[in-house]
Amino acid sequence: MGLFGFGKPKNPDEHRYYLLPGQGRGARRKHRKQLVAAWIVGIVASGLMGLILWFLNQRH
């Protein structure tokens, strides 16, 4: 920065950044929704698998 913190930064490239696809507005909210959906699907699938195994064990 210039004198007393005013003016142009010494290295303007230091403050430059690029957004990749999926890093824009609402990306966190979308990622959170996908994570919650994945947890729900995983819990339901494991519950169904457990239920199937339980029924198979009850027959013997």
Helices and strands as residue ranges (DSSP letters): G 3-5, G 12-15, H 27-58
